[in-house]
Amino acid sequence: MATRLGPIPLPVPDVFGLFAAALVAFGSTRPWARVWGVGFSTDDIEVTYVNGMDGGSADAQATLVMGVIACIMILWRLIRPRSSGIVLGAAILVLAVAGLVGMLNWFDSGSTATFGAWRIPGDQCAEYFQCGYQAGWGLIVVTFAGFAGAGALTYQLWYDQLR
């Protein structure tokens, strides 16, 4: 299952993995938390988004680096079709870890928005009648892209090496 770009064969799972790795890097810089609150005096809902890179979140920086590293490894594999399965295995591992980091932050989105150097102060909800936290779309993209890319590359590894 491959397409061709001139003399270079482009396996579809590798191209999908490259796209997923780029989405992991992109999602790392987008909103990771959504904080909303309803004020005491008005019924207006205020919404604040906290980007992954605001203030230097270690998790967002790590997933950004993982996405870039996975892109480089997959590009290396696409340029050099005879590359070792180790490169593909390392890309799978990097994308799976990025997905795991995203999943752990997603499940803990309340504390993600509340604690840490880049995050909303813990007393933010004291200003509101009602307040809540949700995972931002960037965090969701990192999670799904990491696992989807790892899955596609796992299929490619099985197809190339283990079949």
The 8 nearest C-alpha neighbors of each residue, nearest first, counted from 0:
[[1, 10, 11, 2, 12, 9, 155, 158],
 [2, 0, 10, 9, 11, 8, 3, 12],
 [1, 3, 9, 8, 10, 4, 11, 0],
 [4, 2, 8, 9, 7, 5, 1, 6],
 [3, 5, 7, 6, 8, 9, 2, 1],
 [4, 6, 7, 3, 8, 2, 9, 78],
 [5, 7, 4, 8, 3, 9, 78, 2],
 [6, 8, 4, 5, 3, 9, 78, 77],
 [9, 7, 3, 2, 4, 1, 10, 6],
 [8, 10, 2, 1, 3, 11, 7, 77],
 [11, 9, 1, 13, 12, 0, 2, 8],
 [10, 12, 14, 13, 1, 15, 9, 0],
 [13, 11, 15, 151, 14, 10, 152, 155],
 [14, 12, 16, 15, 10, 11, 17, 152],
 [13, 15, 17, 11, 16, 12, 18, 10],
 [14, 16, 12, 18, 13, 17, 11, 19],
 [17, 15, 148, 13, 19, 14, 18, 12],
 [18, 16, 14, 20, 15, 19, 70, 73],
 [17, 19, 15, 21, 16, 20, 22, 14],
 [20, 18, 144, 22, 16, 148, 21, 17],
 [21, 19, 66, 23, 17, 22, 18, 70],
 [20, 22, 18, 24, 19, 23, 66, 25],
 [23, 21, 25, 19, 20, 24, 26, 144],
 [24, 22, 141, 20, 66, 26, 21, 25],
 [23, 25, 63, 66, 21, 27, 22, 26],
 [26, 24, 22, 27, 23, 28, 21, 29],
 [27, 25, 137, 29, 23, 141, 28, 140],
 [26, 28, 59, 24, 25, 63, 51, 29],
 [27, 29, 51, 26, 52, 25, 50, 30],
 [28, 30, 137, 50, 26, 27, 51, 31],
 [31, 50, 29, 137, 135, 49, 32, 51],
 [30, 32, 135, 138, 51, 50, 137, 134],
 [33, 31, 135, 134, 49, 30, 112, 133],
 [32, 34, 48, 133, 135, 132, 47, 134],
 [35, 33, 132, 47, 46, 131, 48, 32],
 [36, 34, 46, 131, 45, 130, 47, 132],
 [35, 37, 130, 45, 129, 127, 44, 38],
 [36, 38, 44, 129, 127, 128, 43, 42],
 [39, 37, 127, 128, 41, 40, 42, 36],
 [40, 38, 128, 127, 41, 37, 42, 126],
 [39, 41, 38, 42, 128, 43, 37, 127],
 [42, 40, 43, 38, 39, 37, 44, 128],
 [41, 43, 37, 38, 44, 40, 39, 128],
 [44, 42, 41, 37, 45, 38, 36, 40],
 [43, 45, 37, 36, 42, 46, 35, 38],
 [44, 46, 36, 35, 43, 37, 47, 38],
 [45, 47, 35, 34, 44, 36, 48, 33],
 [48, 46, 34, 33, 35, 49, 45, 32],
 [49, 47, 33, 30, 32, 34, 50, 46],
 [48, 50, 32, 30, 31, 33, 51, 47],
 [51, 49, 30, 29, 31, 53, 52, 28],
 [50, 52, 59, 28, 31, 27, 53, 30],
 [51, 53, 55, 28, 50, 56, 59, 54],
 [54, 52, 50, 55, 117, 51, 56, 49],
 [53, 55, 117, 56, 52, 116, 118, 51],
 [54, 56, 52, 53, 57, 117, 60, 59],
 [57, 55, 59, 58, 52, 54, 60, 117],
 [56, 58, 60, 59, 61, 55, 52, 62],
 [59, 57, 61, 60, 56, 62, 100, 51],
 [60, 58, 51, 27, 62, 61, 56, 57],
 [59, 61, 63, 57, 58, 62, 56, 64],
 [60, 62, 58, 64, 59, 63, 57, 65],
 [63, 61, 65, 59, 97, 64, 60, 66],
 [64, 62, 24, 60, 66, 27, 61, 65],
 [63, 65, 67, 61, 62, 66, 68, 60],
 [66, 64, 62, 68, 63, 67, 93, 69],
 [65, 67, 24, 20, 69, 63, 23, 64],
 [66, 68, 70, 64, 69, 65, 24, 71],
 [69, 67, 65, 71, 70, 66, 64, 72],
 [68, 70, 90, 72, 66, 71, 67, 20],
 [71, 69, 67, 73, 68, 72, 17, 20],
 [70, 72, 68, 74, 69, 73, 75, 67],
 [73, 71, 75, 69, 74, 70, 68, 90],
 [72, 74, 76, 70, 75, 71, 17, 69],
 [75, 73, 77, 71, 76, 72, 70, 78],
 [76, 74, 72, 78, 73, 77, 79, 71],
 [75, 77, 73, 79, 74, 78, 80, 82],
 [78, 76, 74, 75, 79, 80, 73, 9],
 [79, 77, 75, 76, 80, 74, 7, 73],
 [78, 80, 76, 81, 77, 82, 75, 74],
 [81, 79, 82, 77, 76, 78, 8, 7],
 [82, 80, 79, 83, 76, 78, 84, 77],
 [83, 81, 80, 79, 76, 84, 86, 75],
 [82, 84, 85, 86, 81, 87, 76, 80],
 [83, 85, 87, 86, 88, 82, 156, 160],
 [86, 84, 88, 83, 87, 89, 82, 90],
 [87, 85, 89, 84, 88, 83, 72, 90],
 [86, 88, 90, 84, 85, 89, 91, 156],
 [89, 87, 85, 91, 90, 86, 84, 92],
 [88, 90, 92, 86, 91, 87, 85, 93],
 [89, 91, 69, 87, 93, 92, 88, 94],
 [92, 90, 149, 88, 94, 89, 93, 95],
 [91, 93, 89, 95, 90, 94, 96, 88],
 [92, 94, 90, 96, 95, 91, 65, 89],
 [95, 93, 145, 97, 91, 149, 96, 92],
 [94, 96, 98, 92, 97, 93, 146, 149],
 [95, 97, 99, 93, 98, 94, 100, 92],
 [98, 96, 94, 100, 62, 99, 95, 145],
 [97, 99, 145, 142, 95, 101, 146, 96],
 [98, 100, 96, 102, 101, 97, 95, 103],
 [101, 99, 97, 103, 102, 98, 96, 104],
 [102, 100, 142, 98, 104, 99, 103, 141],
 [101, 103, 105, 99, 104, 100, 142, 98],
 [104, 102, 100, 106, 105, 101, 99, 107],
 [105, 103, 107, 101, 102, 106, 108, 100],
 [106, 104, 102, 108, 107, 103, 134, 101],
 [107, 105, 103, 104, 108, 102, 109, 134],
 [106, 108, 104, 105, 109, 110, 111, 103],
 [107, 109, 111, 105, 134, 110, 106, 104],
 [110, 108, 132, 111, 112, 107, 113, 133],
 [109, 111, 113, 112, 108, 114, 107, 132],
 [112, 110, 108, 109, 113, 114, 107, 104],
 [111, 113, 110, 118, 109, 119, 32, 108],
 [114, 112, 110, 119, 121, 111, 120, 118],
 [115, 113, 110, 118, 111, 112, 121, 120],
 [114, 116, 118, 117, 113, 111, 119, 56],
 [115, 117, 118, 54, 114, 56, 55, 119],
 [118, 116, 54, 53, 115, 56, 55, 119],
 [117, 119, 115, 112, 114, 116, 113, 120],
 [118, 120, 113, 112, 121, 123, 114, 117],
 [121, 119, 122, 123, 113, 118, 114, 115],
 [120, 122, 113, 123, 114, 119, 124, 112],
 [123, 121, 125, 124, 120, 126, 119, 113],
 [122, 124, 125, 121, 120, 126, 119, 127],
 [125, 123, 126, 127, 122, 130, 36, 129],
 [126, 124, 122, 123, 127, 128, 130, 121],
 [125, 127, 124, 123, 38, 128, 122, 39],
 [128, 126, 38, 129, 124, 37, 125, 36],
 [127, 129, 39, 38, 37, 130, 126, 36],
 [130, 128, 37, 127, 36, 131, 38, 124],
 [129, 131, 36, 124, 35, 127, 37, 128],
 [132, 130, 35, 34, 36, 133, 129, 109],
 [131, 133, 34, 109, 33, 35, 112, 108],
 [134, 132, 33, 32, 108, 135, 34, 109],
 [133, 135, 32, 108, 105, 31, 33, 138],
 [136, 134, 31, 32, 30, 33, 137, 138],
 [135, 137, 139, 138, 30, 140, 31, 134],
 [138, 136, 26, 29, 30, 140, 31, 139],
 [137, 139, 31, 141, 136, 140, 135, 101],
 [138, 140, 136, 142, 137, 141, 143, 135],
 [141, 139, 137, 143, 138, 142, 26, 144],
 [142, 140, 23, 138, 26, 144, 139, 143],
 [143, 141, 98, 101, 139, 145, 140, 102],
 [142, 144, 146, 140, 145, 141, 147, 139],
 [145, 143, 19, 147, 141, 146, 142, 140],
 [146, 144, 98, 94, 148, 142, 143, 97],
 [145, 147, 149, 98, 143, 148, 95, 144],
 [148, 146, 150, 144, 149, 145, 143, 151],
 [149, 147, 16, 19, 151, 145, 150, 146],
 [148, 150, 91, 146, 152, 94, 147, 95],
 [151, 149, 153, 147, 148, 152, 146, 154],
 [152, 150, 12, 148, 154, 153, 149, 16],
 [151, 153, 155, 149, 154, 150, 12, 16],
 [154, 152, 156, 150, 155, 151, 149, 157],
 [153, 155, 157, 151, 152, 156, 158, 150],
 [154, 156, 152, 158, 153, 157, 12, 159],
 [157, 155, 153, 159, 158, 154, 160, 152],
 [156, 158, 161, 154, 155, 160, 159, 162],
 [157, 159, 155, 156, 162, 160, 154, 161],
 [160, 158, 156, 157, 155, 161, 162, 84],
 [161, 159, 157, 156, 158, 162, 84, 155],
 [162, 160, 157, 158, 159, 156, 155, 154],
 [161, 158, 157, 160, 159, 156, 155, 154]]
